[in-house]
């Protein structure tokens, strides 16, 4: 089988990490890189020998050698850049957060459906081996009815002068960049909440420095999530049921160790044996989806991508987080 050929749209840090992690697998290659600056694209392809550098995104999505486009630009650009690729007939793996609103997310999905090309959210956690084991544990019923999900994601970033994190025009703040991980995890375990209560600490520029939320469900379950860009937190996740709990060590959203601790005292350890970052798993899934003739992945279907964005929209409304480009 021939290599799956990637076009990289955007040349930031996450794009570099994606390309680097592809080196841990076979059957994938980067054949094109697009940037608004030709010189940046040329610099980037030093990590992808043989790839073509383009000084525009339009040229990238028009490249007939590209099997799929990885959209790795800042949050507010995901919508336009994904549509650009989809309308060119190119399947898209779009970085998280998939969009800045559920409305945008639905429009992107509608475009994928209309163009008949695949579209996956690059919430890379969903495609990792330890999350496959989490799904297996949950479906086995050994934890009993789930009562509580706790997940946090905090990094010390607010004082690092990273423009995309503090600038409202770039959809900055903890919620979209960091909070999407515990929110998506809560959706994985418990589904869409029936109600959300959220609070935040805002920066002097009007984005959230720290946000916390409680998701409640009609069966009595709750998810408690916290995200902050002020301080480094444990970045753990715990799923507690009537018969036991699952503890996922930090950093829960990347390859890591975990264990089940049952009410009867039984403990089963799941050590981390994964090599590399883990971003390659979403690339592998994209290739599988396309070769199977699918438009979406069962590991993160379109309906769930929209559901997660709806929860983020509700939190944003409650904490008063609005971006200038939404006016």
C-alpha positions in Angstrom: 0.0 0.0 0.0 1.4 3.4 -0.9 2.2 6.0 1.7 -0.6 8.3 2.9 0.4 11.8 1.8 -0.1 14.8 4.1 -0.3 18.5 3.4 0.4 20.6 6.4 -1.5 23.9 6.6 0.3 26.1 9.1 3.8 26.0 10.4 3.5 26.6 14.2 4.6 24.4 17.1 1.7 21.9 16.9 2.4 21.3 13.2 6.1 20.6 14.0 5.1 18.2 16.7 2.7 16.4 14.3 5.4 15.9 11.7 7.9 14.8 14.2 5.5 12.2 15.7 4.8 10.8 12.2 8.4 9.5 12.2 7.3 6.9 14.8 5.1 5.2 12.3 5.3 3.9 8.7 3.1 4.5 5.7 2.8 8.3 6.2 4.7 11.1 4.6 4.5 14.9 4.4 4.5 15.9 0.8 3.5 19.6 1.0 3.5 22.5 3.5 1.6 25.7 3.2 2.2 29.0 4.9 1.3 32.7 4.4 5.1 33.1 4.0 7.0 31.1 1.5 10.2 31.4 3.6 8.4 29.9 6.6 7.2 27.0 4.5 10.7 26.5 3.2 12.2 26.5 6.7 9.5 24.1 7.8 10.2 21.4 5.2 13.8 20.9 6.5 11.9 18.5 8.8 10.1 16.9 5.9 12.7 16.3 3.1 11.2 16.1 -0.3 8.1 18.1 0.6 7.0 21.0 -1.5 6.8 24.5 0.2 4.0 26.8 -0.7 3.6 30.5 0.1 -0.2 30.3 0.2 -2.8 28.0 1.6 -4.6 28.0 -1.7 -1.6 26.4 -3.5 -1.4 23.8 -0.8 -5.0 22.6 -1.0 -4.7 22.5 -4.9 -1.8 20.1 -4.8 -2.9 16.8 -6.4 -0.4 14.8 -4.5 -2.0 15.6 -1.1 -4.3 12.9 0.3 -5.4 15.0 3.3 -4.8 18.4 4.9 -3.8 18.9 8.5 -5.1 22.3 9.6 -2.8 23.6 12.3 -3.4 27.4 12.3 -4.6 29.4 15.3 -8.2 28.8 16.6 -10.1 31.5 14.8 -8.6 30.4 11.4 -9.8 26.8 11.6 -13.2 27.6 10.1 -11.9 29.4 7.0 -9.0 27.1 6.4 -11.0 23.9 6.8 -13.6 25.2 4.4 -10.8 26.1 1.9 -9.5 22.6 1.9 -13.0 20.9 1.9 -14.1 23.0 -1.0 -11.0 21.9 -2.9 -12.0 18.3 -2.3 -9.4 17.6 0.3 -10.1 15.6 3.5 -9.2 17.6 6.6 -7.8 16.7 10.0 -8.6 20.0 11.9 -6.7 20.8 15.1 -8.6 21.3 18.4 -10.5 23.3 19.3 -12.3 22.3 16.1 -13.9 25.8 15.9 -14.7 28.7 18.2 -18.5 27.9 18.3 -20.9 25.1 17.6 -22.4 27.1 14.7 -19.0 27.1 13.0 -18.4 23.4 13.8 -21.8 22.5 12.2 -21.0 24.6 9.1 -17.7 22.8 8.7 -19.4 19.4 9.0 -22.1 20.5 6.5 -19.4 21.4 4.0 -17.7 18.1 4.5 -21.0 16.3 3.8 -21.8 18.5 0.8 -18.3 18.0 -0.7 -18.3 14.3 0.1 -14.9 14.4 1.9 -13.8 13.3 5.3 -13.4 15.6 8.2 -11.9 14.7 11.6 -11.3 16.7 14.7 -7.7 16.5 15.8 -8.6 15.9 19.4 -5.6 13.5 19.4 -6.5 12.1 22.9 -9.5 10.3 21.5 -7.3 8.2 19.2 -4.7 7.1 21.8 -4.3 3.4 23.0 -4.9 4.2 26.6 -8.2 5.9 25.8 -9.2 2.7 23.8 -8.6 0.9 27.1 -10.7 3.5 29.0 -13.6 2.8 26.6 -13.1 -1.0 27.2 -13.1 -0.5 31.0 -16.2 1.6 30.9 -18.1 -0.7 28.6 -17.2 -3.7 30.8 -19.3 -2.3 33.6 -16.7 -3.2 36.3 -16.9 0.4 37.7 -20.7 0.2 38.0 -22.9 3.1 37.3 -20.6 6.2 36.9 -21.3 8.9 39.4 -18.5 11.4 39.0 -15.9 12.5 36.5 -13.1 14.8 37.6 -10.5 16.2 35.1 -8.2 19.2 35.2 -5.8 20.8 32.8 -3.6 23.6 34.0 -0.4 25.0 32.6 1.7 28.0 33.7 1.3 30.1 30.5 -0.4 33.4 31.3 2.9 35.0 32.3 4.8 33.7 29.3 3.7 36.4 26.9 2.3 33.9 24.3 0.1 36.1 22.1 -2.3 33.5 20.9 -3.2 32.6 24.6 -3.8 36.1 25.9 -5.1 37.9 22.8 -8.9 38.0 22.5 -8.6 38.5 18.7 -6.9 35.0 18.5 -9.6 33.4 20.8 -7.2 33.4 23.6 -7.8 32.1 27.1 -7.6 28.8 29.0 -11.0 27.4 27.9 -10.5 26.8 24.2 -6.8 26.0 24.4 -6.7 23.8 27.5 -10.2 23.3 28.8 -11.3 21.5 25.6 -9.4 18.4 26.9 -11.3 17.8 30.2 -14.6 18.9 28.5 -14.1 16.4 25.7 -13.1 13.7 28.3 -16.3 14.4 30.3 -18.3 14.0 27.0 -16.5 10.7 26.3 -17.5 9.2 29.6 -20.9 10.7 30.4 -22.1 12.3 27.1 -23.7 15.7 26.7 -24.7 17.3 30.0 -28.2 18.3 30.9 -27.0 21.5 32.6 -23.8 23.4 33.1 -22.7 25.8 35.9 -19.5 27.7 35.1 -17.4 30.4 36.7 -14.1 32.0 35.6 -11.3 34.4 36.5 -10.7 36.8 33.7 -7.6 38.5 32.6 -7.3 42.3 32.1 -7.6 41.7 28.4 -11.0 39.9 28.7 -10.1 36.2 28.2 -10.4 33.6 30.9 -7.3 32.9 32.9 -9.1 30.1 34.8 -12.4 28.4 34.3 -14.3 25.8 36.3 -17.5 24.0 35.5 -19.9 21.4 36.8 -21.8 19.3 34.3 -24.9 17.6 35.7 -26.9 14.8 34.2 -30.5 13.5 34.7 -29.3 10.2 36.2 -27.5 12.2 39.0 -24.0 12.0 37.7 -21.7 15.0 37.7 -18.5 16.0 35.9 -16.3 18.5 37.6 -13.7 20.2 35.3 -11.1 22.9 35.8 -8.8 24.6 33.4 -6.2 27.3 34.1 -3.3 29.0 32.3 -2.1 30.5 35.6 -0.5 27.5 37.2 0.5 23.9 36.4 -2.0 21.5 37.8 -1.8 17.7 38.2 -3.6 17.2 34.8 -5.3 14.0 36.1 -8.7 12.4 35.5 -10.7 10.2 37.7 -13.9 8.3 36.8 -15.7 7.0 39.9 -18.6 4.5 39.8 -20.5 2.6 42.4 -18.2 -0.4 42.2 -14.9 1.3 41.7 -12.9 4.0 40.1 -10.5 4.6 37.2 -7.5 6.9 38.0 -5.6 8.3 34.9 -2.3 9.8 35.9 -1.0 13.1 34.6 -1.0 14.0 31.9 -4.4 12.2 31.3 -4.9 13.4 27.7 -1.5 12.1 26.5 -0.1 8.5 26.7 0.1 7.8 30.4 -0.3 5.1 33.1 -3.6 4.4 34.9 -5.3 1.9 37.2 -8.7 0.6 38.3 -9.4 0.4 42.0 -12.5 -1.6 42.8 -14.7 -1.4 45.9 -13.6 -5.0 46.8 -9.9 -3.9 47.0 -8.9 -5.2 43.6 -6.3 -3.0 41.8 -5.2 -3.4 38.2 -2.4 -1.3 36.9 -2.1 -0.2 33.3 1.5 1.0 32.8 2.5 3.4 30.0 4.6 1.8 27.3 3.9 4.2 24.5 6.8 5.8 22.6 6.5 9.3 21.2 4.0 12.1 21.5 0.9 10.4 20.3 -0.2 12.8 17.5 0.4 10.1 14.9 -2.6 8.1 16.1 -5.0 10.7 14.6 -3.1 10.5 11.3 -3.4 6.7 11.3 -7.1 7.0 12.0 -7.6 9.5 9.2 -5.9 7.1 6.7 -8.1 4.3 8.0 -11.3 6.4 7.6 -10.5 7.4 4.1 -9.5 3.9 3.0 -12.8 2.6 4.5 -14.7 5.1 2.5 -16.0 7.0 5.5 -16.5 10.7 6.1 -16.1 10.7 9.9 -14.5 8.6 12.6 -16.5 6.5 15.1 -13.9 7.4 17.7 -15.0 11.1 17.5 -18.1 11.4 15.3 -19.3 14.7 14.1 -22.3 14.7 16.5 -19.9 14.6 19.4 -17.6 17.3 18.1 -20.7 19.6 17.9 -21.9 18.5 21.3 -18.5 19.4 22.9 -18.6 22.8 21.1 -22.1 23.4 22.5 -20.8 22.9 26.0 -18.0 25.3 25.4 -20.5 27.8 24.0 -22.6 27.5 27.2 -19.5 28.0 29.4 -18.5 31.1 27.4 -21.9 32.6 27.7 -21.9 32.1 31.5 -18.4 33.5 32.1 -18.9 36.4 29.6 -16.1 35.3 27.2 -16.7 37.0 23.8 -14.2 37.5 21.0 -13.9 40.8 19.0 -14.4 39.0 15.7 -17.9 37.8 16.8 -19.3 41.3 17.0 
